[in-house]
Amino acid sequence: MVPDKRRLPRRTARGLALVVSLLAAGCNQGAEGSSCSTPADGGAHDECNSGLTCQRPAKCTNYYCCPTPASMSSNSNCNGTACVGS
């Protein structure tokens, strides 16, 4: 069975759109307030977006991508207000 030549470009376009959307989502994984792995180098930049480092804010038990100083951030994971009592 030979595929319909008119449907092939549509399938290709859908597949390409899916790949692009998955790649774009991957670029945002280190946004401010996103959780990150414990930094091996004291502030791993590779996991967080530009201008952010992986750090453990005061009162938190987990690590998050935050600006420096984290206490000045408006993000509750970074400034510690989401972590109070944890």
Order of alpha helices (4+ residues) and beta strands (2+ residues): alpha-beta-beta-alpha
